[in-house]
Amino acid sequence: MDSLEKERERKEIQYDIFSGFLAGLSETGGLPVDFNEKLFHRLVDYATVYPNDRAVFTSRNGVEVGTEI
């Protein structure tokens, strides 16, 4: 029962995060072409910079996106 409750709470948190993202995206009137600081902060939880000129951005829902810098 505890594991089901924890899973439900995790899903509620993911829903809240995704809802916030959609609200921020709707405020832009479409997909942003230029950097949008407000949208960036709604999506990205933290960034990790590695010494090999690589950065990984971790979203609030745990998805990671890497890039060369």
PDB file of N, CA, C and O in Angstrom:
ATOM      1  N   MET A   1       0.827  -1.194   0.000  1.00  0.00           N
ATOM      2  CA  MET A   1       0.000   0.000   0.000  1.00  0.00           C
ATOM      3  C   MET A   1       0.872   1.259   0.000  1.00  0.00           C
ATOM      4  O   MET A   1       0.567   2.230  -0.692  1.00  0.00           O
ATOM      5  N   ASP A   2       1.961   1.236   0.782  1.00  0.00           N
ATOM      6  CA  ASP A   2       2.852   2.396   0.836  1.00  0.00           C
ATOM      7  C   ASP A   2       3.474   2.692  -0.528  1.00  0.00           C
ATOM      8  O   ASP A   2       3.596   3.852  -0.920  1.00  0.00           O
ATOM      9  N   SER A   3       3.864   1.645  -1.244  1.00  0.00           N
ATOM     10  CA  SER A   3       4.480   1.869  -2.548  1.00  0.00           C
ATOM     11  C   SER A   3       3.490   2.466  -3.539  1.00  0.00           C
ATOM     12  O   SER A   3       3.872   3.288  -4.373  1.00  0.00           O
ATOM     13  N   LEU A   4       2.229   2.065  -3.461  1.00  0.00           N
ATOM     14  CA  LEU A   4       1.211   2.653  -4.332  1.00  0.00           C
ATOM     15  C   LEU A   4       0.976   4.119  -4.005  1.00  0.00           C
ATOM     16  O   LEU A   4       0.790   4.939  -4.904  1.00  0.00           O
ATOM     17  N   GLU A   5       0.983   4.446  -2.734  1.00  0.00           N
ATOM     18  CA  GLU A   5       0.803   5.840  -2.316  1.00  0.00           C
ATOM     19  C   GLU A   5       1.980   6.697  -2.780  1.00  0.00           C
ATOM     20  O   GLU A   5       1.783   7.820  -3.244  1.00  0.00           O
ATOM     21  N   LYS A   6       3.190   6.179  -2.659  1.00  0.00           N
ATOM     22  CA  LYS A   6       4.367   6.917  -3.112  1.00  0.00           C
ATOM     23  C   LYS A   6       4.346   7.118  -4.623  1.00  0.00           C
ATOM     24  O   LYS A   6       4.719   8.181  -5.120  1.00  0.00           O
ATOM     25  N   GLU A   7       3.911   6.099  -5.344  1.00  0.00           N
ATOM     26  CA  GLU A   7       3.806   6.211  -6.798  1.00  0.00           C
ATOM     27  C   GLU A   7       2.762   7.260  -7.175  1.00  0.00           C
ATOM     28  O   GLU A   7       2.979   8.040  -8.103  1.00  0.00           O
ATOM     29  N   ARG A   8       1.649   7.288  -6.477  1.00  0.00           N
ATOM     30  CA  ARG A   8       0.607   8.289  -6.736  1.00  0.00           C
ATOM     31  C   ARG A   8       1.139   9.699  -6.477  1.00  0.00           C
ATOM     32  O   ARG A   8       0.883  10.616  -7.258  1.00  0.00           O
ATOM     33  N   GLU A   9       1.873   9.867  -5.388  1.00  0.00           N
ATOM     34  CA  GLU A   9       2.458  11.175  -5.073  1.00  0.00           C
ATOM     35  C   GLU A   9       3.461  11.593  -6.143  1.00  0.00           C
ATOM     36  O   GLU A   9       3.512  12.757  -6.539  1.00  0.00           O
ATOM     37  N   ARG A  10       4.263  10.626  -6.612  1.00  0.00           N
ATOM     38  CA  ARG A  10       5.239  10.928  -7.665  1.00  0.00           C
ATOM     39  C   ARG A  10       4.528  11.369  -8.947  1.00  0.00           C
ATOM     40  O   ARG A  10       4.962  12.311  -9.611  1.00  0.00           O
ATOM     41  N   LYS A  11       3.448  10.693  -9.284  1.00  0.00           N
ATOM     42  CA  LYS A  11       2.679  11.061 -10.479  1.00  0.00           C
ATOM     43  C   LYS A  11       2.045  12.443 -10.327  1.00  0.00           C
ATOM     44  O   LYS A  11       1.989  13.204 -11.293  1.00  0.00           O
ATOM     45  N   GLU A  12       1.572  12.771  -9.137  1.00  0.00           N
ATOM     46  CA  GLU A  12       0.996  14.097  -8.900  1.00  0.00           C
ATOM     47  C   GLU A  12       2.053  15.184  -9.068  1.00  0.00           C
ATOM     48  O   GLU A  12       1.778  16.240  -9.638  1.00  0.00           O
ATOM     49  N   ILE A  13       3.251  14.929  -8.577  1.00  0.00           N
ATOM     50  CA  ILE A  13       4.343  15.899  -8.721  1.00  0.00           C
ATOM     51  C   ILE A  13       4.689  16.073 -10.194  1.00  0.00           C
ATOM     52  O   ILE A  13       4.867  17.201 -10.655  1.00  0.00           O
ATOM     53  N   GLN A  14       4.786  14.970 -10.943  1.00  0.00           N
ATOM     54  CA  GLN A  14       5.070  15.062 -12.374  1.00  0.00           C
ATOM     55  C   GLN A  14       3.978  15.847 -13.098  1.00  0.00           C
ATOM     56  O   GLN A  14       4.262  16.635 -14.000  1.00  0.00           O
ATOM     57  N   TYR A  15       2.733  15.624 -12.696  1.00  0.00           N
ATOM     58  CA  TYR A  15       1.618  16.351 -13.301  1.00  0.00           C
ATOM     59  C   TYR A  15       1.748  17.850 -13.039  1.00  0.00           C
ATOM     60  O   TYR A  15       1.549  18.662 -13.942  1.00  0.00           O
ATOM     61  N   ASP A  16       2.081  18.209 -11.806  1.00  0.00           N
ATOM     62  CA  ASP A  16       2.248  19.623 -11.454  1.00  0.00           C
ATOM     63  C   ASP A  16       3.366  20.260 -12.265  1.00  0.00           C
ATOM     64  O   ASP A  16       3.225  21.383 -12.750  1.00  0.00           O
ATOM     65  N   ILE A  17       4.470  19.547 -12.413  1.00  0.00           N
ATOM     66  CA  ILE A  17       5.607  20.071 -13.181  1.00  0.00           C
ATOM     67  C   ILE A  17       5.207  20.259 -14.637  1.00  0.00           C
ATOM     68  O   ILE A  17       5.477  21.304 -15.229  1.00  0.00           O
ATOM     69  N   PHE A  18       4.566  19.251 -15.212  1.00  0.00           N
ATOM     70  CA  PHE A  18       4.165  19.334 -16.611  1.00  0.00           C
ATOM     71  C   PHE A  18       3.127  20.424 -16.821  1.00  0.00           C
ATOM     72  O   PHE A  18       3.156  21.120 -17.836  1.00  0.00           O
ATOM     73  N   SER A  19       2.220  20.577 -15.884  1.00  0.00           N
ATOM     74  CA  SER A  19       1.211  21.637 -15.975  1.00  0.00           C
ATOM     75  C   SER A  19       1.870  23.012 -15.960  1.00  0.00           C
ATOM     76  O   SER A  19       1.474  23.907 -16.707  1.00  0.00           O
ATOM     77  N   GLY A  20       2.883  23.174 -15.099  1.00  0.00           N
ATOM     78  CA  GLY A  20       3.629  24.433 -15.062  1.00  0.00           C
ATOM     79  C   GLY A  20       4.341  24.703 -16.367  1.00  0.00           C
ATOM     80  O   GLY A  20       4.375  25.836 -16.846  1.00  0.00           O
ATOM     81  N   PHE A  21       4.913  23.654 -16.944  1.00  0.00           N
ATOM     82  CA  PHE A  21       5.580  23.803 -18.228  1.00  0.00           C
ATOM     83  C   PHE A  21       4.593  24.242 -19.304  1.00  0.00           C
ATOM     84  O   PHE A  21       4.875  25.159 -20.075  1.00  0.00           O
ATOM     85  N   LEU A  22       3.437  23.585 -19.354  1.00  0.00           N
ATOM     86  CA  LEU A  22       2.435  23.949 -20.353  1.00  0.00           C
ATOM     87  C   LEU A  22       1.927  25.375 -20.159  1.00  0.00           C
ATOM     88  O   LEU A  22       1.684  26.092 -21.130  1.00  0.00           O
ATOM     89  N   ALA A  23       1.768  25.781 -18.902  1.00  0.00           N
ATOM     90  CA  ALA A  23       1.323  27.150 -18.635  1.00  0.00           C
ATOM     91  C   ALA A  23       2.375  28.142 -19.135  1.00  0.00           C
ATOM     92  O   ALA A  23       2.034  29.154 -19.747  1.00  0.00           O
ATOM     93  N   GLY A  24       3.633  27.855 -18.879  1.00  0.00           N
ATOM     94  CA  GLY A  24       4.701  28.729 -19.345  1.00  0.00           C
ATOM     95  C   GLY A  24       4.787  28.761 -20.852  1.00  0.00           C
ATOM     96  O   GLY A  24       5.021  29.816 -21.442  1.00  0.00           O
ATOM     97  N   LEU A  25       4.600  27.613 -21.482  1.00  0.00           N
ATOM     98  CA  LEU A  25       4.650  27.548 -22.934  1.00  0.00           C
ATOM     99  C   LEU A  25       3.488  28.308 -23.552  1.00  0.00           C
ATOM    100  O   LEU A  25       3.656  28.967 -24.578  1.00  0.00           O
ATOM    101  N   SER A  26       2.314  28.225 -22.942  1.00  0.00           N
ATOM    102  CA  SER A  26       1.162  28.935 -23.493  1.00  0.00           C
ATOM    103  C   SER A  26       1.326  30.448 -23.382  1.00  0.00           C
ATOM    104  O   SER A  26       0.778  31.195 -24.193  1.00  0.00           O
ATOM    105  N   GLU A  27       2.079  30.899 -22.380  1.00  0.00           N
ATOM    106  CA  GLU A  27       2.331  32.337 -22.233  1.00  0.00           C
ATOM    107  C   GLU A  27       3.211  32.873 -23.358  1.00  0.00           C
ATOM    108  O   GLU A  27       3.158  34.063 -23.667  1.00  0.00           O
ATOM    109  N   THR A  28       4.019  32.011 -23.974  1.00  0.00           N
ATOM    110  CA  THR A  28       4.918  32.466 -25.030  1.00  0.00           C
ATOM    111  C   THR A  28       4.202  32.597 -26.370  1.00  0.00           C
ATOM    112  O   THR A  28       4.730  33.218 -27.293  1.00  0.00           O
ATOM    113  N   GLY A  29       3.007  32.020 -26.487  1.00  0.00           N
ATOM    114  CA  GLY A  29       2.260  32.109 -27.736  1.00  0.00           C
ATOM    115  C   GLY A  29       2.737  31.120 -28.786  1.00  0.00           C
ATOM    116  O   GLY A  29       2.347  31.237 -29.947  1.00  0.00           O
ATOM    117  N   GLY A  30       3.552  30.167 -28.428  1.00  0.00           N
ATOM    118  CA  GLY A  30       4.087  29.166 -29.351  1.00  0.00           C
ATOM    119  C   GLY A  30       5.458  28.737 -28.880  1.00  0.00           C
ATOM    120  O   GLY A  30       5.899  29.101 -27.790  1.00  0.00           O
ATOM    121  N   LEU A  31       6.116  27.971 -29.698  1.00  0.00           N
ATOM    122  CA  LEU A  31       7.458  27.551 -29.321  1.00  0.00           C
ATOM    123  C   LEU A  31       8.410  28.734 -29.429  1.00  0.00           C
ATOM    124  O   LEU A  31       8.409  29.435 -30.441  1.00  0.00           O
ATOM    125  N   PRO A  32       9.219  28.965 -28.405  1.00  0.00           N
ATOM    126  CA  PRO A  32      10.125  30.110 -28.445  1.00  0.00           C
ATOM    127  C   PRO A  32      11.283  29.878 -29.405  1.00  0.00           C
ATOM    128  O   PRO A  32      11.850  28.787 -29.466  1.00  0.00           O
ATOM    129  N   VAL A  33      11.619  30.905 -30.139  1.00  0.00           N
ATOM    130  CA  VAL A  33      12.763  30.843 -31.040  1.00  0.00           C
ATOM    131  C   VAL A  33      13.994  31.346 -30.297  1.00  0.00           C
ATOM    132  O   VAL A  33      15.088  30.806 -30.466  1.00  0.00           O
ATOM    133  N   ASP A  34      13.824  32.361 -29.489  1.00  0.00           N
ATOM    134  CA  ASP A  34      14.911  32.922 -28.695  1.00  0.00           C
ATOM    135  C   ASP A  34      14.880  32.323 -27.295  1.00  0.00           C
ATOM    136  O   ASP A  34      13.880  31.747 -26.867  1.00  0.00           O
ATOM    137  N   PHE A  35      15.994  32.471 -26.598  1.00  0.00           N
ATOM    138  CA  PHE A  35      16.077  31.981 -25.227  1.00  0.00           C
ATOM    139  C   PHE A  35      15.035  32.681 -24.367  1.00  0.00           C
ATOM    140  O   PHE A  35      14.894  33.903 -24.412  1.00  0.00           O
ATOM    141  N   ASN A  36      14.310  31.896 -23.586  1.00  0.00           N
ATOM    142  CA  ASN A  36      13.294  32.434 -22.695  1.00  0.00           C
ATOM    143  C   ASN A  36      13.663  31.993 -21.278  1.00  0.00           C
ATOM    144  O   ASN A  36      13.493  30.829 -20.916  1.00  0.00           O
ATOM    145  N   GLU A  37      14.166  32.929 -20.490  1.00  0.00           N
ATOM    146  CA  GLU A  37      14.654  32.606 -19.152  1.00  0.00           C
ATOM    147  C   GLU A  37      13.563  32.004 -18.266  1.00  0.00           C
ATOM    148  O   GLU A  37      13.819  31.058 -17.520  1.00  0.00           O
ATOM    149  N   LYS A  38      12.378  32.536 -18.345  1.00  0.00           N
ATOM    150  CA  LYS A  38      11.276  32.048 -17.516  1.00  0.00           C
ATOM    151  C   LYS A  38      10.950  30.587 -17.852  1.00  0.00           C
ATOM    152  O   LYS A  38      10.772  29.766 -16.953  1.00  0.00           O
ATOM    153  N   LEU A  39      10.874  30.273 -19.133  1.00  0.00           N
ATOM    154  CA  LEU A  39      10.594  28.916 -19.563  1.00  0.00           C
ATOM    155  C   LEU A  39      11.740  27.982 -19.190  1.00  0.00           C
ATOM    156  O   LEU A  39      11.510  26.848 -18.770  1.00  0.00           O
ATOM    157  N   PHE A  40      12.970  28.458 -19.343  1.00  0.00           N
ATOM    158  CA  PHE A  40      14.143  27.662 -18.979  1.00  0.00           C
ATOM    159  C   PHE A  40      14.083  27.257 -17.511  1.00  0.00           C
ATOM    160  O   PHE A  40      14.333  26.099 -17.178  1.00  0.00           O
ATOM    161  N   HIS A  41      13.758  28.192 -16.640  1.00  0.00           N
ATOM    162  CA  HIS A  41      13.702  27.899 -15.204  1.00  0.00           C
ATOM    163  C   HIS A  41      12.534  26.975 -14.848  1.00  0.00           C
ATOM    164  O   HIS A  41      12.598  26.259 -13.848  1.00  0.00           O
ATOM    165  N   ARG A  42      11.486  26.983 -15.641  1.00  0.00           N
ATOM    166  CA  ARG A  42      10.372  26.062 -15.401  1.00  0.00           C
ATOM    167  C   ARG A  42      10.735  24.636 -15.806  1.00  0.00           C
ATOM    168  O   ARG A  42      10.208  23.675 -15.246  1.00  0.00           O
ATOM    169  N   LEU A  43      11.631  24.501 -16.774  1.00  0.00           N
ATOM    170  CA  LEU A  43      11.990  23.190 -17.292  1.00  0.00           C
ATOM    171  C   LEU A  43      13.195  22.563 -16.599  1.00  0.00           C
ATOM    172  O   LEU A  43      13.168  21.383 -16.250  1.00  0.00           O
ATOM    173  N   VAL A  44      14.246  23.347 -16.401  1.00  0.00           N
ATOM    174  CA  VAL A  44      15.526  22.798 -15.965  1.00  0.00           C
ATOM    175  C   VAL A  44      15.656  22.846 -14.448  1.00  0.00           C
ATOM    176  O   VAL A  44      15.461  23.884 -13.816  1.00  0.00           O
ATOM    177  N   ASP A  45      15.995  21.683 -13.884  1.00  0.00           N
ATOM    178  CA  ASP A  45      16.229  21.583 -12.443  1.00  0.00           C
ATOM    179  C   ASP A  45      17.665  21.985 -12.133  1.00  0.00           C
ATOM    180  O   ASP A  45      17.913  22.801 -11.245  1.00  0.00           O
ATOM    181  N   TYR A  46      18.613  21.402 -12.874  1.00  0.00           N
ATOM    182  CA  TYR A  46      20.020  21.759 -12.678  1.00  0.00           C
ATOM    183  C   TYR A  46      20.828  21.376 -13.909  1.00  0.00           C
ATOM    184  O   TYR A  46      20.378  20.601 -14.753  1.00  0.00           O
ATOM    185  N   ALA A  47      22.026  21.935 -13.991  1.00  0.00           N
ATOM    186  CA  ALA A  47      22.950  21.635 -15.088  1.00  0.00           C
ATOM    187  C   ALA A  47      24.248  21.117 -14.494  1.00  0.00           C
ATOM    188  O   ALA A  47      24.699  21.583 -13.448  1.00  0.00           O
ATOM    189  N   THR A  48      24.841  20.146 -15.178  1.00  0.00           N
ATOM    190  CA  THR A  48      26.128  19.600 -14.776  1.00  0.00           C
ATOM    191  C   THR A  48      27.108  19.873 -15.897  1.00  0.00           C
ATOM    192  O   THR A  48      26.867  19.498 -17.044  1.00  0.00           O
ATOM    193  N   VAL A  49      28.217  20.525 -15.570  1.00  0.00           N
ATOM    194  CA  VAL A  49      29.240  20.845 -16.563  1.00  0.00           C
ATOM    195  C   VAL A  49      30.436  19.937 -16.307  1.00  0.00           C
ATOM    196  O   VAL A  49      30.953  19.869 -15.192  1.00  0.00           O
ATOM    197  N   TYR A  50      30.867  19.244 -17.352  1.00  0.00           N
ATOM    198  CA  TYR A  50      31.978  18.310 -17.262  1.00  0.00           C
ATOM    199  C   TYR A  50      33.244  18.933 -17.861  1.00  0.00           C
ATOM    200  O   TYR A  50      33.151  19.822 -18.707  1.00  0.00           O
ATOM    201  N   PRO A  51      34.416  18.478 -17.435  1.00  0.00           N
ATOM    202  CA  PRO A  51      35.665  19.072 -17.930  1.00  0.00           C
ATOM    203  C   PRO A  51      35.956  18.783 -19.402  1.00  0.00           C
ATOM    204  O   PRO A  51      36.860  19.394 -19.972  1.00  0.00           O
ATOM    205  N   ASN A  52      35.224  17.878 -20.027  1.00  0.00           N
ATOM    206  CA  ASN A  52      35.461  17.555 -21.440  1.00  0.00           C
ATOM    207  C   ASN A  52      34.590  18.396 -22.376  1.00  0.00           C
ATOM    208  O   ASN A  52      34.208  17.934 -23.451  1.00  0.00           O
ATOM    209  N   ASP A  53      34.277  19.625 -21.969  1.00  0.00           N
ATOM    210  CA  ASP A  53      33.466  20.555 -22.781  1.00  0.00           C
ATOM    211  C   ASP A  53      32.067  20.014 -23.066  1.00  0.00           C
ATOM    212  O   ASP A  53      31.537  20.174 -24.165  1.00  0.00           O
ATOM    213  N   ARG A  54      31.485  19.379 -22.069  1.00  0.00           N
ATOM    214  CA  ARG A  54      30.141  18.824 -22.199  1.00  0.00           C
ATOM    215  C   ARG A  54      29.301  19.299 -21.024  1.00  0.00           C
ATOM    216  O   ARG A  54      29.787  19.393 -19.898  1.00  0.00           O
ATOM    217  N   ALA A  55      28.037  19.597 -21.296  1.00  0.00           N
ATOM    218  CA  ALA A  55      27.102  19.987 -20.238  1.00  0.00           C
ATOM    219  C   ALA A  55      25.853  19.119 -20.370  1.00  0.00           C
ATOM    220  O   ALA A  55      25.420  18.794 -21.475  1.00  0.00           O
ATOM    221  N   VAL A  56      25.286  18.754 -19.233  1.00  0.00           N
ATOM    222  CA  VAL A  56      24.054  17.976 -19.216  1.00  0.00           C
ATOM    223  C   VAL A  56      23.031  18.753 -18.399  1.00  0.00           C
ATOM    224  O   VAL A  56      23.273  19.095 -17.241  1.00  0.00           O
ATOM    225  N   PHE A  57      21.889  19.026 -19.014  1.00  0.00           N
ATOM    226  CA  PHE A  57      20.798  19.721 -18.350  1.00  0.00           C
ATOM    227  C   PHE A  57      19.785  18.681 -17.905  1.00  0.00           C
ATOM    228  O   PHE A  57      19.327  17.871 -18.711  1.00  0.00           O
ATOM    229  N   THR A  58      19.434  18.700 -16.631  1.00  0.00           N
ATOM    230  CA  THR A  58      18.465  17.758 -16.088  1.00  0.00           C
ATOM    231  C   THR A  58      17.167  18.502 -15.821  1.00  0.00           C
ATOM    232  O   THR A  58      17.127  19.472 -15.065  1.00  0.00           O
ATOM    233  N   SER A  59      16.105  18.022 -16.463  1.00  0.00           N
ATOM    234  CA  SER A  59      14.802  18.681 -16.298  1.00  0.00           C
ATOM    235  C   SER A  59      14.198  18.300 -14.959  1.00  0.00           C
ATOM    236  O   SER A  59      14.688  17.407 -14.268  1.00  0.00           O
ATOM    237  N   ARG A  60      13.144  18.982 -14.612  1.00  0.00           N
ATOM    238  CA  ARG A  60      12.477  18.735 -13.343  1.00  0.00           C
ATOM    239  C   ARG A  60      11.840  17.353 -13.272  1.00  0.00           C
ATOM    240  O   ARG A  60      11.571  16.854 -12.179  1.00  0.00           O
ATOM    241  N   ASN A  61      11.595  16.730 -14.421  1.00  0.00           N
ATOM    242  CA  ASN A  61      11.038  15.382 -14.397  1.00  0.00           C
ATOM    243  C   ASN A  61      12.113  14.312 -14.577  1.00  0.00           C
ATOM    244  O   ASN A  61      11.790  13.134 -14.731  1.00  0.00           O
ATOM    245  N   GLY A  62      13.394  14.708 -14.559  1.00  0.00           N
ATOM    246  CA  GLY A  62      14.496  13.764 -14.593  1.00  0.00           C
ATOM    247  C   GLY A  62      15.089  13.493 -15.962  1.00  0.00           C
ATOM    248  O   GLY A  62      16.076  12.764 -16.060  1.00  0.00           O
ATOM    249  N   VAL A  63      14.523  14.053 -17.023  1.00  0.00           N
ATOM    250  CA  VAL A  63      15.050  13.848 -18.366  1.00  0.00           C
ATOM    251  C   VAL A  63      16.345  14.645 -18.512  1.00  0.00           C
ATOM    252  O   VAL A  63      16.414  15.814 -18.132  1.00  0.00           O
ATOM    253  N   GLU A  64      17.371  13.995 -19.068  1.00  0.00           N
ATOM    254  CA  GLU A  64      18.661  14.649 -19.252  1.00  0.00           C
ATOM    255  C   GLU A  64      18.919  14.921 -20.730  1.00  0.00           C
ATOM    256  O   GLU A  64      18.639  14.083 -21.588  1.00  0.00           O
ATOM    257  N   VAL A  65      19.462  16.111 -21.013  1.00  0.00           N
ATOM    258  CA  VAL A  65      19.817  16.494 -22.370  1.00  0.00           C
ATOM    259  C   VAL A  65      21.249  16.985 -22.321  1.00  0.00           C
ATOM    260  O   VAL A  65      21.570  17.919 -21.586  1.00  0.00           O
ATOM    261  N   GLY A  66      22.116  16.348 -23.111  1.00  0.00           N
ATOM    262  CA  GLY A  66      23.520  16.725 -23.139  1.00  0.00           C
ATOM    263  C   GLY A  66      23.845  17.569 -24.350  1.00  0.00           C
ATOM    264  O   GLY A  66      23.168  17.494 -25.375  1.00  0.00           O
ATOM    265  N   THR A  67      24.892  18.375 -24.225  1.00  0.00           N
ATOM    266  CA  THR A  67      25.329  19.208 -25.332  1.00  0.00           C
ATOM    267  C   THR A  67      26.814  19.515 -25.203  1.00  0.00           C
ATOM    268  O   THR A  67      27.354  19.521 -24.097  1.00  0.00           O
ATOM    269  N   GLU A  68      27.460  19.763 -26.298  1.00  0.00           N
ATOM    270  CA  GLU A  68      28.852  20.215 -26.306  1.00  0.00           C
ATOM    271  C   GLU A  68      28.872  21.716 -26.071  1.00  0.00           C
ATOM    272  O   GLU A  68      28.018  22.440 -26.582  1.00  0.00           O
ATOM    273  N   ILE A  69      29.844  22.184 -25.298  1.00  0.00           N
ATOM    274  CA  ILE A  69      29.949  23.634 -25.059  1.00  0.00           C
ATOM    275  C   ILE A  69      31.279  24.154 -25.530  1.00  0.00           C
ATOM    276  O   ILE A  69      31.551  25.349 -25.412  1.00  0.00           O
TER     277      ILE A  69
END
